[in-house]
Amino acid sequence: MTNKVTEFVAPYGTLPHVPDDVTLPQFILDSWHPTRPVNKNANPVLIEDSTGRGVHFSEIRARTFGLANEMKARWNIGEDQVVCIFSPNHVDYAAALWAVHRLGGIVTTANPNYTADELLYQLQLTNARAILTHSGSISVAEEACRQAGIPSDRIVVLDSPTGYSGPYCTLEGIIQVGLSKHPQYIERRLGPGEGKTKIALLSFSSGTTGRPKAVAVPHYAVLANVIQMAYYGQANEIYGSATRYRPGQVVLAVLPFYHIYGLVVVMHFYIFVGFSLVVMPRFTLEDMLKDIQQYHINHLLIVPPMVVLLAKSPIVKNYDLTSVTFCMSGAAPLSAELTRQYCERLPNSAIGQGYGMTETATAITFPQIDMHVATLGSGGQLLQGNTCRVLKSDGTYATYNEPGELFIKGPTLALCYFNNEEATKETFLYFDGKPDRWVRTGDEVMFNEKAEIFVLDRLKEIMKVRGFQVAPAELEGHLLHHPDVGDACVVGVPDEYSGEVPLAFIVPSHDAQERMKKDAAEEGRIKLALMKHVADHKVHYKKLAGGVYFVESIPKNPSGKLLRRFLRDKARELKVQAAAAEKARL
């Protein structure tokens, strides 16, 4: 059953030209675009938060060259070869990324909290040839590289800690050697239209099911998104008043650069519009507050758990946050109540939400440019160049203020899931026999007449824990390897701080059930063992923070598919019961 298609687009303006024959470093470091504001200030591009050291534009270009020069001379990194960056945020992260691109290579960014098994999976899937890692992650990188067959001389310490005397070369050392040599490479130049197919990034996402997938993001997609955000935000006075995105301001780069939100929106867009990025390696509330006060931060790009802390933590009042003029929250929905609480704490700050995903690289919507406090509950307004359809459960297309599943097309779509044709076909779709590609988001949304999006629910199974994607199937597969597990189903349960957290419903194995019959205390021991089983092998946000519950069976349909929604409802009931019990106890 179908009806006339309603398509949602930005209510005004047309996306300016997006160059399709340049790479990311050529666009950011070497060229000009009409949406880019002229920066007449002498502000550094990057600031190391712990030392205050500033890195200016000319230094970034030089360090990018030095690293590319020596990677070519030492390892012959070249066309479509993959280099992994396995590190928290660092002032050399951008130079490392762009150096690989200068050589025609591809970058895959990895979560520095990964276990060796998780990193190994990423290295093998992407066929990475070298790794740039942080000194605190050396042991994990060593083990993963050993199993992946990456030679030890291709492990580079990114952060060059004081007094480091380990066996691996440092990024600083490689850059200095590269700067001492004549050019060892001829920079890759793209032909007309090649930027649309030339892969820049293999960014990991859980997609809609299964283990994390490598999303192949072309150079053109990131360029297009930067231009979309700059145009919508009126960063250049040619296009608007330039009141929110003025060159010379300061943004806190606390979101991880390995995540597409931090990589595209914070790093590329904010460098493009002339801000200084204060680079925080890891988030703690107190460190963030200190940085806001010390560096007079103007823009905060954060996720809902950080908003919770800003709105509710008593230590916030100990710091001067009056420099903050704008806050953008993304990666998960922000409630209207939290927005109000944030405004009470930081009344000088505008606030709004954006919506995007790795597969759309990145932002599809942006906070309303003409509002101090964006429409409560809204995920922002559509950026120019994007087209959306909303498909209702009955197979007809939604119009304004009607809910349904979101489908997106636009200039920023990723190419595919790398080396995963089946998953690609599930997410990257074609409609009506036309050549336009669409991304199926798995999110239930609705749009109003202003092209503002409201994210209602996730139809797909992926959980969002502190803004990070967690695939239930990945945790279920891991739990099923444990001898005490006969069957498993993992669901997300609401959590005020994390948004949601994983909870596991477990059917104990026959042996486990026999042990529990003999000893009542065995149930508790098994639950703790299962939680440890996950915690020992998965990154911290995938831990079973929602707990473990034993059940007699996992509900499934006749074809064997998990009926996860029934257990989601059960999990909510358990949470309500636990809250009531706690209230009664007090």
C-alpha positions in Angstrom: 0.0 0.0 0.0 1.5 3.4 -1.0 0.4 7.0 -1.2 1.7 10.2 -2.6 5.2 10.7 -1.3 5.7 13.6 1.1 9.3 14.7 1.2 10.8 17.0 3.8 13.5 19.5 2.9 15.1 22.6 4.4 12.6 25.4 4.3 14.9 28.0 2.6 18.1 28.3 0.7 20.0 26.0 -1.7 23.2 24.2 -0.8 26.3 26.0 -2.4 28.6 24.1 -4.7 30.6 21.2 -3.1 33.9 20.5 -4.7 34.2 16.9 -5.8 37.9 16.8 -6.7 39.7 17.6 -3.5 40.6 15.6 -0.4 39.9 16.7 3.2 43.3 18.2 3.8 43.3 20.0 0.5 39.9 21.4 1.3 40.7 22.5 4.9 44.4 23.4 4.5 45.0 24.4 0.9 41.8 25.8 -0.7 39.0 28.3 -0.2 35.2 28.1 -0.2 32.6 31.0 -0.2 31.0 29.6 3.0 34.2 30.0 4.9 34.6 33.1 7.0 37.8 35.2 6.7 39.6 34.8 10.0 41.4 38.1 10.8 42.4 36.9 14.2 45.7 35.3 15.3 44.1 32.6 17.4 45.6 29.1 17.4 43.7 26.4 15.7 44.3 23.9 18.5 45.1 24.3 22.2 46.4 21.5 24.4 44.2 21.8 27.5 46.8 20.5 30.0 49.6 22.9 28.9 47.9 25.7 27.0 50.2 25.1 24.1 48.7 26.5 20.9 49.1 25.1 17.4 48.6 27.5 14.6 47.5 26.9 11.0 51.0 26.9 9.5 52.3 24.5 12.1 49.5 22.0 11.4 50.3 22.1 7.6 54.0 21.6 8.3 53.4 18.7 10.7 51.0 17.1 8.3 53.7 17.2 5.6 56.4 15.9 7.9 54.3 12.9 9.0 53.2 12.1 5.4 56.7 12.4 4.1 58.2 10.0 6.6 55.3 7.5 6.4 55.9 7.3 2.7 59.7 6.9 3.1 59.5 4.5 6.0 56.5 2.3 5.2 55.5 3.3 1.6 51.9 4.1 2.8 49.9 4.9 -0.4 46.8 4.5 -2.3 43.8 3.1 -0.3 46.1 1.6 2.4 44.6 1.9 5.9 46.2 3.5 9.0 44.4 3.1 12.4 44.4 6.0 14.9 43.9 4.4 18.4 44.0 7.3 20.8 42.0 9.7 22.8 41.9 13.3 21.6 45.3 14.9 20.9 46.5 18.1 19.2 48.2 16.0 16.6 45.1 13.9 15.8 44.2 16.2 12.8 47.7 16.2 11.4 47.8 12.4 11.7 44.5 12.0 9.8 45.4 14.4 7.1 48.9 13.0 6.6 47.4 9.7 5.6 45.0 11.4 3.2 47.9 13.3 1.6 49.2 9.9 0.6 45.9 8.7 -0.8 45.4 6.5 2.2 42.4 5.7 4.4 42.0 6.3 8.2 40.1 4.1 10.6 39.6 5.6 14.0 39.3 3.3 17.0 38.0 3.8 20.5 41.0 4.0 22.9 39.1 2.0 25.5 38.7 -1.0 23.3 40.0 -4.4 24.5 42.6 -6.2 22.4 39.8 -8.4 20.9 37.7 -5.4 19.9 40.7 -3.6 18.3 41.9 -6.8 16.6 38.4 -7.1 14.9 38.7 -3.5 13.6 42.3 -4.0 12.4 41.5 -7.2 10.5 38.2 -5.9 9.0 39.9 -2.8 7.6 43.3 -4.5 6.8 45.2 -1.8 8.6 48.9 -1.5 7.8 50.0 0.7 10.7 48.7 2.1 14.0 49.1 5.4 15.8 48.3 4.8 19.5 48.5 6.5 22.8 51.1 5.6 25.4 48.3 4.5 27.8 47.0 2.0 25.2 50.3 0.4 24.1 49.7 -3.0 25.7 46.3 -3.4 24.0 47.8 -2.2 20.6 50.7 -4.6 21.0 48.5 -7.6 21.5 46.1 -6.7 18.7 48.8 -5.9 16.2 50.6 -9.1 17.0 47.5 -11.1 16.2 46.8 -9.0 13.1 50.3 -9.3 11.8 51.2 -5.6 12.0 55.0 -5.4 12.5 56.1 -3.7 15.7 58.0 -1.0 13.8 54.6 0.2 12.5 53.3 0.9 16.0 53.7 4.7 16.7 53.2 6.4 20.1 51.1 9.5 19.3 51.5 11.5 22.5 55.3 11.4 23.1 55.0 11.4 26.9 57.9 13.0 28.9 60.7 10.6 29.5 59.3 8.0 27.1 62.0 5.4 26.3 59.9 2.4 25.1 60.7 0.4 22.0 58.3 2.2 19.6 58.9 5.3 17.6 57.0 8.5 18.5 54.9 10.6 16.2 57.0 13.6 17.1 60.2 11.8 16.1 58.7 10.7 12.7 57.5 14.2 12.0 60.9 15.7 12.7 62.6 13.2 10.4 60.0 13.8 7.7 60.5 17.6 7.9 64.3 17.1 7.5 63.8 15.4 4.1 63.0 16.6 0.6 59.5 15.5 -0.5 59.3 11.7 -0.8 55.8 11.6 -2.3 53.7 13.3 -5.0 50.4 14.2 -3.4 47.3 12.4 -4.6 45.1 14.6 -6.8 41.5 13.6 -7.5 39.8 13.7 -10.9 36.5 15.4 -11.4 33.8 13.6 -9.3 36.3 11.2 -7.7 35.8 12.8 -4.3 32.4 11.1 -4.2 33.9 7.6 -4.4 37.4 8.0 -2.8 37.2 6.6 0.7 38.6 8.9 3.4 37.3 7.2 6.6 36.3 3.8 7.8 34.3 4.8 10.8 32.7 2.1 12.9 29.0 1.9 13.6 26.7 -0.9 14.7 24.3 -0.3 11.8 21.0 -1.9 12.6 22.1 -5.4 13.7 25.2 -7.5 14.5 28.8 -6.6 15.2 30.2 -3.1 14.5 30.5 -2.4 10.8 33.1 -0.2 9.0 31.2 2.7 7.3 33.0 3.8 4.2 32.9 7.6 4.2 34.2 9.4 1.0 36.0 12.8 1.1 33.1 14.5 -0.6 30.6 13.5 2.1 32.6 15.3 4.9 33.2 18.3 2.7 29.5 18.5 1.9 28.6 18.3 5.6 31.0 21.0 6.6 29.6 23.3 3.9 26.0 22.5 4.9 26.8 23.4 8.5 28.7 26.6 7.6 25.9 27.7 5.2 23.1 27.0 7.6 25.0 28.6 10.5 25.6 31.7 8.4 29.3 31.5 9.3 30.3 33.8 6.4 28.7 37.2 6.5 28.0 36.9 2.8 25.3 34.4 3.7 24.0 35.9 7.0 24.7 37.8 10.2 27.6 35.6 11.4 26.5 36.0 15.0 26.9 32.4 16.3 30.0 31.2 14.4 32.4 34.0 14.6 36.1 33.3 13.9 38.4 33.7 16.9 35.9 32.1 19.3 36.7 29.0 21.4 35.1 25.6 21.3 35.7 22.7 23.7 36.8 19.6 21.8 35.8 17.1 24.5 33.8 14.7 22.2 36.1 11.9 21.0 37.6 12.4 17.6 37.3 8.7 16.9 33.5 9.2 16.9 32.0 10.7 13.7 30.3 13.5 15.7 33.7 14.7 17.2 35.6 14.0 14.0 33.4 15.8 11.5 31.4 18.4 13.5 33.9 19.4 16.1 37.2 18.9 14.3 36.5 19.7 10.6 33.6 22.1 10.9 35.0 24.2 13.7 38.5 24.4 12.2 36.8 25.5 9.0 35.0 28.4 10.6 38.1 29.7 12.4 37.5 28.6 16.0 40.2 27.6 18.5 39.7 24.0 19.6 40.7 23.3 23.2 41.5 19.6 23.1 40.5 17.5 26.0 41.8 13.9 25.9 39.1 12.5 28.2 36.0 13.8 29.8 35.5 14.4 33.5 33.0 17.0 34.7 35.6 18.9 36.8 38.2 19.0 34.0 35.5 20.3 31.6 34.5 23.0 34.1 38.1 24.0 34.6 38.7 24.3 30.9 35.5 26.4 30.3 36.7 28.8 33.0 40.4 28.9 32.1 40.0 29.1 28.3 36.8 31.1 28.2 35.0 28.5 26.1 32.2 29.9 24.0 30.7 26.8 22.4 30.0 23.4 24.0 29.3 20.4 21.8 28.3 17.6 24.1 25.9 14.6 24.6 23.0 14.3 27.0 24.9 12.7 29.9 27.1 15.7 30.0 24.0 18.0 30.0 22.7 16.0 33.0 25.9 16.8 34.9 25.9 20.4 34.0 22.3 20.7 35.0 22.4 18.8 38.3 25.9 18.6 39.7 26.5 20.8 42.8 30.1 21.6 41.7 29.0 23.5 38.6 28.3 26.6 40.8 32.0 26.7 41.8 33.0 27.8 38.2 32.5 30.8 36.0 30.7 29.6 32.9 29.5 32.9 31.7 31.7 32.7 28.6 29.5 29.9 27.1 27.1 31.3 24.5 26.0 28.2 22.8 25.5 24.5 23.5 24.7 21.8 21.0 23.7 18.3 22.2 23.7 15.3 19.9 24.1 11.5 19.6 20.9 10.9 21.6 17.6 12.8 22.3 17.7 15.5 25.0 14.5 15.9 27.0 12.6 19.2 27.4 13.1 19.0 31.2 16.9 18.7 30.9 16.9 21.6 28.5 15.1 23.8 31.0 17.5 22.7 33.8 20.5 23.6 31.6 19.0 27.0 30.9 18.6 27.7 34.6 22.3 26.9 35.2 23.7 28.7 32.1 21.1 31.4 31.2 23.5 33.2 28.8 23.9 30.1 26.7 21.7 29.3 23.7 21.0 25.5 23.4 19.7 23.2 20.7 20.1 19.7 19.3 21.4 18.1 16.2 20.6 14.8 14.6 22.8 12.6 12.5 24.5 9.2 12.2 27.7 7.7 11.0 26.0 6.5 7.8 25.1 10.1 6.9 28.5 11.5 7.8 27.3 13.3 9.9 24.7 16.0 10.7 21.3 15.9 9.0 19.9 18.6 11.2 21.4 21.5 13.2 20.2 23.6 16.1 17.9 26.4 15.0 20.0 29.4 14.1 17.4 32.1 15.0 16.4 30.7 18.4 18.1 31.1 21.8 16.4 28.0 23.1 15.5 25.7 20.3 12.0 24.2 20.1 11.8 21.9 23.1 12.2 18.2 22.1 13.3 19.1 18.6 16.4 17.4 17.2 17.1 20.5 15.0 16.2 21.8 11.6 17.0 20.1 8.3 20.2 21.2 6.6 20.1 22.3 3.0 20.6 19.5 0.5 19.0 16.8 2.6 15.7 15.1 1.7 13.7 13.0 4.1 10.8 10.6 3.9 8.9 9.2 6.8 7.3 5.8 6.2 4.4 4.8 8.5 3.9 1.3 9.8 1.0 0.8 7.3 3.3 1.4 4.3 2.0 4.9 3.6 4.1 8.1 3.8 3.7 10.4 6.7 3.1 14.1 6.3 3.7 16.8 8.9 3.4 15.8 12.5 2.9 12.1 11.7 5.3 9.5 13.1 7.1 6.9 11.1 10.5 5.5 10.1 13.0 8.0 8.8 14.7 7.6 5.4 17.4 10.1 4.2 19.1 11.1 1.0 21.6 13.8 0.5 25.2 14.7 -0.4 26.8 13.3 2.8 25.8 9.6 2.6 28.5 7.0 3.2 29.2 4.6 0.3 28.5 1.3 2.0 29.5 -0.9 4.9 33.0 -1.9 3.9 33.2 -5.6 2.8 29.7 -6.3 4.0 27.3 -6.4 1.0 24.4 -7.9 3.0 24.4 -5.2 5.6 24.8 -2.5 3.0 21.7 -3.7 1.2 19.7 -3.5 4.4 20.6 0.1 5.1 21.5 1.8 1.8 18.4 1.6 -0.4 17.0 2.6 -3.7 13.3 3.6 -4.2 11.1 3.6 -7.2 13.8 2.3 -9.6 15.6 5.6 -9.3 19.4 6.0 -8.9 19.2 8.0 -5.7 20.5 6.2 -2.6 18.7 6.5 0.7 19.7 5.5 4.2 17.2 3.7 6.3 17.8 5.0 9.8 15.7 2.7 11.9 14.5 5.8 13.9 10.9 6.7 14.4 10.5 10.5 13.9 8.2 13.2 12.8 8.7 16.6 11.2 6.7 19.8 11.7 6.0 22.5 9.1 9.4 24.2 9.9 11.3 21.0 8.9 12.2 20.4 12.6 12.8 16.8 13.4 11.4 15.1 16.6 13.0 11.7 17.3 10.4 9.5 19.0 11.9 6.1 19.3 14.4 3.6 17.8 12.7 1.0 15.6 16.1 -0.7 15.1 17.6 -2.7 17.9 20.7 -0.6 18.6 21.0 0.9 22.0 22.5 4.3 22.6 24.6 4.3 25.8 26.1 7.7 26.6 25.7 8.5 22.9 27.6 5.4 21.8 26.0 2.6 19.7 25.7 -0.8 21.3 24.4 -3.7 19.3 22.4 -6.2 21.5 23.4 -9.1 19.1 27.1 -8.5 19.8 26.6 -8.8 23.6 24.2 -11.8 23.1 26.8 -13.6 21.0 29.5 -13.0 23.6 27.2 -14.2 26.5 26.3 -17.4 24.6 30.0 -18.4 24.7 29.7 -18.6 28.5 29.1 -22.2 29.7 26.4 -21.0 32.2 24.2 -19.5 29.4 21.7 -21.5 27.5 20.0 -18.5 25.7 20.3 -14.8 26.0 18.5 -11.5 25.0 19.9 -8.1 25.7 17.8 -4.9 25.8 18.3 -1.3 26.7 16.6 0.1 29.8 16.2 3.8 30.5 18.9 5.5 32.6 18.9 9.1 33.6 22.7 9.6 33.1 23.5 7.2 30.2 20.2 7.5 28.3 19.9 3.7 28.4 22.1 0.8 29.6 22.2 -2.9 28.6 20.3 -5.5 30.6 20.6 -9.2 29.9 17.8 -11.7 30.1 19.4 -15.1 30.5 18.2 -18.7 30.3 20.7 -20.5 32.5 22.3 -23.7 31.1 21.2 -27.0 32.4 24.4 -27.3 34.5 23.9 -23.8 36.0 20.3 -24.6 36.9 21.4 -27.8 38.7 24.0 -25.8 40.7 21.4 -23.2 41.7 19.0 -25.9 42.9 21.7 -27.2 45.3 22.8 -23.8 46.5 20.7 -20.6 46.5 23.7 -18.4 46.6 24.9 -19.8 43.3 22.4 -17.6 41.4 24.1 -14.4 42.6 27.6 -15.8 41.8 26.5 -16.7 38.2 25.0 -13.3 37.6 28.2 -11.6 38.8 30.3 -13.9 36.6 28.3 -13.1 33.5 28.6 -9.4 34.2 32.4 -9.8 34.6 32.5 -11.9 31.4 31.2 -8.9 29.5 33.2 -6.3 31.4 36.5 -8.2 30.8 36.1 -8.3 27.0 34.1 -5.3 26.0 34.5 -1.5 26.2 33.1 0.1 29.4 29.9 1.4 28.0 28.9 -2.1 26.8 28.9 -3.4 30.4 25.6 -4.9 31.7 24.9 -1.9 33.9 21.2 -2.7 33.8 21.9 -6.1 35.4 21.2 -9.8 34.7 17.8 -11.4 35.0 17.1 -15.1 34.7 14.1 -16.3 32.7 12.7 -19.7 31.7 12.7 -18.9 28.0 13.4 -16.1 25.5 10.3 -15.2 23.4 10.8 -15.8 19.7 8.6 -15.8 16.6 8.1 -19.0 14.5 11.2 -18.3 12.4 13.3 -18.0 15.6 13.7 -14.2 15.6 14.0 -12.7 19.1 10.8 -10.9 20.1 12.9 -8.2 21.9 10.0 -5.8 22.4 8.4 -8.1 24.9 11.5 -8.2 27.0 11.9 -4.4 26.7 8.5 -4.1 28.3 9.5 -6.6 31.0 12.7 -4.6 31.6 10.7 -1.4 32.1 8.4 -3.2 34.6 11.4 -4.4 36.5 12.9 -0.9 36.7 9.6 0.5 38.0 9.4 -2.3 40.6 13.0 -1.7 41.7 12.3 2.1 42.0 9.2 1.4 44.1 11.0 -1.0 46.4 13.8 1.5 46.9 11.3 4.2 47.7 9.5 1.9 50.2 12.9 1.0 51.8 13.7 4.7 52.4 
